[in-house]
Amino acid sequence: MRVDKFLNSVNIVKRRSIADEMCKEGVVFINGKKAKSSKDVKTGDIIEIHYLKGIKKFEVLQIPESKTIPKSKKDEYVKEFK
């Protein structure tokens, strides 16, 4: 699954267009490398998003089968590092 679709599907960002723009601006990293929006995400990947107020890190636990998942099931798909 593309990283922009993944970020939207697991409710990290509200819209896919926002995820696409974040990739274009160079604030999304997969396993330490800048990611284009078309980059595929695999189980076990570490996604970093560099916000102005800090960095958020997520580990991909599984890839969703559907376009969106309920917010209550987000923890089944990504693990956020504190």
C-alpha positions in Angstrom: 0.0 0.0 0.0 1.2 3.5 -0.8 2.4 5.6 2.1 -0.1 8.4 1.4 -3.0 5.9 1.4 -1.7 4.2 4.5 -1.4 7.4 6.5 -5.0 8.2 5.6 -6.4 4.7 6.1 -5.1 4.3 9.6 -6.2 7.8 10.6 -2.8 9.4 11.1 -3.8 12.2 8.7 -7.4 13.3 7.8 -7.1 13.4 4.0 -4.9 11.6 1.5 -4.2 14.9 -0.2 -2.6 16.1 3.0 -0.5 13.0 3.3 0.6 13.5 -0.4 1.6 17.1 0.3 3.5 16.1 3.4 5.5 13.6 1.3 6.2 16.3 -1.3 7.4 18.7 1.4 9.9 16.0 2.6 8.6 15.5 6.2 7.7 11.8 5.8 10.4 9.2 6.3 10.3 5.4 6.0 13.1 3.6 7.8 15.2 6.8 7.9 14.8 7.7 4.2 12.6 10.5 2.7 9.5 8.9 1.2 7.6 9.9 -1.9 3.9 9.4 -1.7 4.1 6.4 -4.0 6.5 4.5 -1.8 5.1 1.2 -0.6 4.7 0.5 3.1 5.4 -3.0 4.5 4.8 -4.6 7.8 7.7 -3.7 10.2 8.5 -0.4 8.6 9.1 2.6 10.8 7.4 5.8 9.6 8.6 9.2 10.9 6.7 12.4 10.4 8.7 15.6 11.2 6.2 18.2 12.4 7.3 21.7 13.5 6.8 20.7 17.2 8.7 17.4 17.0 8.8 14.0 15.4 6.2 11.3 15.6 7.3 7.7 15.0 5.0 4.8 14.0 5.7 1.1 13.4 3.6 -0.6 10.8 2.0 -3.7 12.4 -0.2 -4.7 9.5 -1.6 -3.3 6.3 -5.4 -2.6 6.2 -7.4 -4.4 3.6 -10.1 -1.7 3.4 -9.9 1.9 2.4 -10.5 3.1 6.0 -10.6 1.5 9.4 -12.4 2.6 12.6 -10.4 4.9 14.8 -10.8 2.4 17.6 -8.8 -0.2 15.7 -5.9 2.1 14.9 -3.7 0.3 17.5 -4.0 -3.0 15.5 -2.3 -1.4 12.5 0.3 1.1 13.9 2.2 1.4 17.1 3.2 5.0 18.1 6.5 5.5 19.9 6.3 7.9 22.8 
